[in-house]
Amino acid sequence: MNTSVYVFIGLVCMIMVACSARRPISRTPAVNNDTYRVEYLFEHEGCKIYRFRDAGNFVYLTKCKGELTNVESDSSRVTNIIR
C-alpha cells in the first residue's frame, strides 16, 4: 500500500476519535467564585440589569422574560444569550 493511504486512514481515525470524545470537562457541581460581586442596577419593563467586574472590565447582564444576556463594557458586543 502507498504511504498516502496510511496517512489518510490515520487522519480518518483521528477525526473519528476527536468527534466521539464528548466527555464533560468536570463531573463536580459548579462552585460560585466569592471574589465576584454582582450588583443589581435596576429593572425596566420587566428586565433586570446586573453588572460585575471581570479582569478590570464591567460585564453587564440583563434578564428578560426567561432570557439572560451578557454584554461586555462595549454595549455593541453581545457575547452570550441563554434561553
C-alpha positions in Angstrom: 0.0 0.0 0.0 1.0 3.5 -0.7 2.2 5.8 2.2 -0.6 8.3 1.4 -3.2 5.6 2.1 -1.8 5.0 5.6 -1.8 8.8 6.2 -5.4 9.1 5.0 -6.5 6.2 7.2 -4.7 7.7 10.2 -6.4 11.1 9.6 -9.8 9.4 9.4 -9.2 7.6 12.6 -8.0 10.7 14.4 -11.1 12.6 13.2 -13.4 9.8 14.3 -11.8 9.7 17.8 -11.9 13.5 18.1 -15.6 13.7 17.2 -16.6 10.9 19.5 -14.9 12.3 22.6 -17.8 14.1 24.3 -16.7 13.9 27.9 -17.7 16.6 30.4 -15.0 19.0 31.4 -15.8 18.4 35.1 -18.0 16.0 36.9 -18.3 18.1 40.1 -21.1 20.8 40.5 -20.1 24.4 39.7 -19.0 26.5 42.7 -19.5 30.2 42.7 -16.5 32.5 42.8 -16.8 34.5 46.0 -14.4 37.2 44.7 -17.0 38.5 42.2 -19.6 40.9 43.4 -22.7 41.1 41.2 -24.6 44.4 41.5 -28.3 44.7 40.8 -28.6 48.0 39.0 -32.3 48.5 38.1 -35.4 47.0 36.4 -37.0 48.4 33.3 -40.1 46.9 31.6 -39.6 43.6 33.4 -35.9 43.4 32.5 -33.4 43.2 35.4 -30.0 44.7 34.8 -26.9 43.5 36.7 -23.2 44.1 36.4 -19.9 42.8 37.7 -16.2 43.5 37.1 -14.1 40.8 35.3 -10.4 41.4 34.6 -10.9 45.2 35.2 -13.9 45.5 32.7 -17.5 45.7 33.6 -19.8 42.9 32.3 -23.5 43.7 32.2 -26.2 41.1 32.5 -29.8 41.5 31.5 -32.5 39.0 32.4 -35.7 39.5 30.4 -38.6 37.0 30.1 -36.5 33.9 30.6 -33.5 35.1 28.5 -30.2 36.0 30.1 -27.8 38.2 28.0 -24.4 39.4 28.9 -22.7 42.4 27.3 -19.1 43.5 27.9 -18.3 47.2 28.6 -18.8 47.9 24.9 -22.5 47.8 24.6 -22.3 47.0 20.9 -21.0 43.5 21.6 -23.4 40.9 22.8 -21.4 37.9 23.8 -23.9 35.4 25.0 -27.7 34.8 25.1 -29.1 32.0 27.1 -32.8 31.0 26.6 
